[in-house]
């Protein structure tokens, strides 16, 4: 880890941050919340939650998501203080660069950019495959191009237009989750007016399995916790949008609290209803568990409704990811660590070249998933999975060093617009839990590839930064 000694902070908290040149502060707290929700709620909940329950058992899955929500809270607490201290676009690498060192900021930025570029390609492919339910004669690549054009348009108009589109994308997903919790929960109490009979469990009968409360043992729960960490990735997108948020000192803390509470209710509530409704040995084997639950309680056209919702979820995550990629490239260029062309803005304050390159990266990922799924795409996916925990570790470490330097320079913590509680326990605990998840990955043969490719990728970023930028600084210092 780099020394934080070069850091210089003001002794007193700054007032309202000025807008970055060119970028527009046009998004409010409700946009931030839905951007984060849009990035988190995706195929991991709608498609993969059944696999999670089958691995950990009903109670184990609920506990795993509770742990995941707790870690999200810890990371978001650190993120809140940093986002107000540095309310700039593409903020993750700025936090690390200012508080830890520029090389760490550089590696963080490229990790996160690659993470979302891979996700964009995957989401286009999945959306195209789902569209074949209604249009079987249209090739998947046609839908990929259509969806790519739509999301590019949403991001190219203005930050506010992007925020509005993401708000309404997320509303559809949240509506489906609320419907599952309310209708599925009512069915567990015996209220099923649309169902034509059949056998339905009452309350938490499914939790008492033949193998006990944890049918696959604690190991099954541990592996699920690791996967849940990835399922909650995207909540940190609030930090990326900080530079285009009106009144960040007020909007960011409000968005942080709201996001954590909603994720806790939606994720844990949905998993609890699914686990209570479907036996863990049957859940998610052939269809989305949401479809299974809606069908069980008699919702008409359940499969078609959820097909639409899942496509919306995928496009929503891609929308947020494209926004994040463009702002990362813009911010890298602003720091002098990427081509200056990425800093060029349209009259509406959109980094169009950075946006275009990010879209090309997403399409390249899409192509590699078809042409070389066992080689290039495997590397990309592995690094992307590693990147999520790596970025969270970067955020928590940056917060730790930031607060220490702030106090050392005479700053008044009580005067901060927002401060993470229980310092230094919160950043240390969050960092430790992230490290444990990486250790767990090493023990899981299905996920260990993330370390094989992720660690060398980070090392390559540090090496490139040193040879490209570090030696120049050393020469300048000697002169």
N, C-alpha and C positions, 0 to 999 in steps of 0.2 A: 504494500500500500504506500502511496506517495506521501511525502511529508506535507502537512498543511501549513507549514511555516510561511510560504509566500503570501498567504491570504491577508488582505487588509479590509477591515470592515469599519463602518462608521460606529461611533460609540452610542449614538441614539438612533432609534428607528426613523426611517425616512417617512415623509408624508406621502400623499397619493402619488404613485409612480407615473412619470410621464409616458405617453404612448411611444412605442418604438417608431422611428421614422418610417412612414409608409404604411405600416400595419395598422389596421383600424380596430379600436376597442369597441366592438359592436355586439358582443355576446354578454348575456346576463347569467344569473345563477341557474335559472331553469335550463338554459342551453348546456351549461357545464354538467349538470346532473344527467341530462339525457345523453350527452356525448359519452360520459363514463358508463352509463347503463348500456348504451348501444355497443360499446366496445366489449363489455363483459358478457352480456346476455346474448349468446349465440348458439351454435350447434352443440357446444359442450353441455348445455342444459337441455336443449330440446331433443338431441339425438343420443348423446353419450351418457346421460345420467343413468340410463338403465344398466349399462355396463358397470358403472360405479356402485350401484346398489347390489348387483350380483357378486361383486368382489368383496365388499365389506359387510354385506347383510343389511337389513333394514335399519337397525339402530346404529350400526357402525357408519353407514353412509351419512346419517343425520349428524353424528358426532364429527365426522370428517369435515362436513361443510361448516359446522360451527367453528372448528379450528381455523378453517380457511377464512371465514369472516373475521375472526379475531386478528389474524395476521394482516388482513386488508386494513383493519382499523389502525393497527400499529403503523403500517406503512403510510396510510393517509394522514395520520397525525404528524408524522415527520414531513410529509409532502406539503401539508398546509402551511407550516411555518416557512419552508423554503420558497414556496410559490409566491408568497407575499413579499419575502425578502428580495427575490429575483423574478418579478412578474414579466418575463420575456417569453417569446414564442420558441417552442422546441426546448423547453426549460431543463430537461433532465441532464443533458450534458453540461449546461451552464452551471447547475448546482455542483456537479462533480468537479468541473474545471476550476470553479472559484474556491470550493471548500477543500478539495483533495489535491487536485493537480490537473493540468491541461491534458496530459496523456490519458488519464482515466476518463475525462470528459469526452475525448475523442473516441475511445473504445466504446463507451456507453452509447454515444450517438449512433455509431454504425451498427452495434448490436440491435438497438431498437429499430433502426430503419430496416434492417434485414428481416427482423421478426415480422414486421407488418407487411413488408413486400411479399414475403412468402405467404402470409395469411390472405392477402388480397387475391393472389393467384388461386389458392385453394378454395376461397369462397366463390370466385367466379365459376370454377369447375363444378362445385357442389350445386350451385344454383342452376346451372345449365342442365345437370343431370335430373334435378327435381322437376324442372319445366317439362321434361319428357313425359311426365305423367299425363299432361294435358295436350302436349304437342309432340307425339312420338316420332313424327316424320321430319322434324327440324333438328339438324345436327347440334350437338352440344356447343361447338365452337361459335356458332351463330349467336346463341344466347350469351356466351362469354363476352363477345364484342358488344352486344347491345347493352349489357349491364355495365361494362367498362365505360362506354360512352355516357351513360346516364350518371354514374358516380363522378366521372370527370367533370361533367357539366355542373353538378351540384357544387363541387369544390371550386370551380373556375369562376363562378359568378361573384360571390363575396363571402366573407366569413359569416355574416349574419344569415345569408341564404343557406349556407352549409349547416349552421346551427339549427335553423328552422326545419330543414329536411331531416336532420338526425333526430330532432324532437319528435316529429310525427312517425318516423320509422320506429323509434323506441316505444311510442305509445301503443302501437299494434302488438309488439312483443309483450309489453307489460300487461296489456289487456288479456292476452291469452293466459299468462301466468296467474293473474287474479281470478280469471274464470276457472282455471284448474283448482286453485286453492279453495275458492268459495263453493263451487259445485261438487268437487271431489270431497271436500270436507263435509258438506251436507250429506252426501251419500254414505259416508262413514258413520253418520249418526242415524242412518236409516231413511233419510229423505231422498227418494229417487223417483220423482213424478214422471220422468221421461223414459225410465227403464221398463222393459217388458218382463221383469222378473229375473230369475237366475240367482246364483249364489253370490252374495256380496259380503265381504268381511265387515265386522263391526269394530269401529275405533282402531285400536292397535293390535288386533288379533294376529296379524302377519308378523309382528315383531317377535313373537314367541315361536321361533322356528324349531324344527326337529333337532338342529345342531346347537340350540341355545340362542342367547342374544347375539353372540358373535360366531356365526356358523363356520367362518373361515379363519377364526382366531384373530389375534391382534395384528398379525402380519398383513392380513387382508385390509384392515383398517389403515395401517401405516402406508401401504402402497396407494390406497385411495386418497389419503391426505396429500401425497405428492401430486397426484393428478388434479386434485381440487385447487391447489396453488395455481396451476395453469388455468383452470376454469375461471378463476377470479381475475386473471390478467385483463387489463383494459381499464381498470378503475383509475390507474395513474394518468389516464389521458387528460384529466383536469389540469395537471401541470403543464401539458403541452399547449393547452389553450389559454394559459394564464396571460400571455402577451396580447391577446385579443379580447380581453374581458373588461367590461366597464366596472370601475370601482373594485379592483381585485381584493382589497383589504376586507371588504364586506362580503362580496360574492363568493370568494373561494372557500372561507370557513363554512359558510352556509351550505355550499354545494358538497363539501366533504362530509359533513354530518348527515345530510339528507341521503347521499349516495350509500354510505355505510349502513344506515338503518334500512333503506329499501332493499339493498342486496341481502341483508340478513333475513328480512321477511320473505322476499321472493324466492331466494335460493333454498333456504332451510324449509320454508313452508311448502314449496313445490316438491322437494325431495321427500318430506314427511308424508305428504298425501300419496305420492306415487308408491313409496315403500309400504304404506298401509293398505293400498288397494290391490297391488299386484304381488304375488309370491316372488321372492327374490330369485328363485330358481327359474322363473319364466320371464322376468322383466327384460325388455330391450333386446330380445333375441332376434326378432324379425321386423320390428317397426318401432317408431318413436314411442316412448312410454306415455307421452301426452296423448297420442292417438289411442292407445290402449285404454287409458283412464276415461277419456271422453266417450269412447265407444261403450265402455262398461256402464256408464251412467246414462246412456241413451241419447247423446248429442248427435243429431242428424248430420251427415256429410262430414264426420269427424276427420277422416283422412284428408279430404280436400281442404278443409279449413286449416289444418295443421301444416299441410304442404305449403300453403300460402304464407302462413306465419313463419315457417322455417326459412323460406326464401327471403322474406323480409328481414329476418334476423341476420342472415348471412350478408345481405346487402348493407344492412345497418352497420355491422362490424367492419365491412370493407370500406364504407363511407368514412368512418372514424379513422380507420387505418391509413387511408390515403391522405387525409388531413394531417395525421401525425407524421407520415413520411416526408411530406412537402415541408413542414415546419422544421423538421430535423435538418434537412439539407440547407434550408435558408439560414438556420442558426449556425450551422457549421461554417457556412460561407461568411457569415457576419463576424465570426471569430477568426477568419483567415485560414481555416483548416479545410476548405473545400473551394472549388472554382467559384470565382466571384459572380459568374453568370447566375448562380442560384439565388443571389440577392436581388435580382431584378424583379420589380413589382409592376403589376398593372395599375391602371388609374384607380381601381377599387381596392388596391392593397393586397393583391394575390400574388404569391411567388410562382408565377405560371411555369417558368422553366423547371424549377424544383418539382412542381406538381407533375409536369410531363415526364420527367426522368423517373419519378416514383411510379407512375403508371406503367412506364416501360419495364421497370423492375418487376412489377406485379405480373405483367404479361410474360416476361421471361421465366418467372417462376412457374406460371401456368404451363408454358411450353415444356419446361424441364420435367414437370410432373407426368407428361405424356411420353416424351422422347427418352428420358433417362431417369425413370422413377427409382431405380435401384442404386444409382450413383450420385449424380448431381443433386437431384431433388432430396434424396435421403440426407445429404450433407446440409442442405438449406433448412430442412425441417428440424434437424437435430440442433443446429445453431439457434434457430428461432425459439425452440422450446427452452434451451439453456438461457436465452436472452432475457426471458421474463423474470426469472429469479435473479439474474445478474443485475438487471436494472433496479429491482427492489433493493438489492444489497447496496447498490450505488446511492440510492436515495437515502437510505437509513445512515450509511457512513457519512454522506455529505452533511446530513442534519447534525450528526454528532460533532463533527469538526466545526461546522458553522456556529453552533451554539457556544462551544468552548471558546472560539476566537472572539465571538461577540462579547462575551462576558470578560475575557482577558483584556479587550480593548476598552473596557469601561462601560459597556452597554447596560441598560436597565431592562432586564427581562420582563418586569412587570408592565413596562410601557409598550410591549409588543402588541400589535393588532391581533395576532394569534400566536400562541405558543403551545408546542406539544407538551402534554402533561408528563409528570414523573420522569423528568430528565435526570440521569442518562439511561434509566431503565428501559424506556420505550424503544429508542434506537438500538440499544444493545440486544434486547430480547428479539426484536424483529430481525436483526442481522443474524443472530444465532439460529433462529428458526429457519431462515433461508439457507444457511450453511448446512443444517441438518437435512433439509430437503435435497440438497445436492449430494450429500453422503448417501442418502436413501436411493437416489438415482443410480449410484454406482452399484448398489445391491440388486437392482432390478434389471434383468437382461433385456427387457423390452424398452428401457429408457436410457441405458448406459451409453448409447451412441451419442447422446447429447453432450456428454463429457468428452468423448473421443474427438468430436469436431468442435465443440464450443470452446474448450480451453485453448487449443491451438489457434483458433480464430482470434480470441482476445489477445494472445501473445503476439500474433501477427500485427494486430492494430497498434499495440504498444511499440513494437519494433519499427513499423512504418513511421509512426509519429516521431520517434527518436531520430531516425535517419532523415526524415523530411523536414522536421521543424526543430527538434531538440538541438542538433548540432549548430543550427543558425543562431539559436539563443546563446549557446556556449561561446561561439565566436564573437558575438556582439558584446558579451560580458567581458571577455578578455580585452577587446578593443576599448 
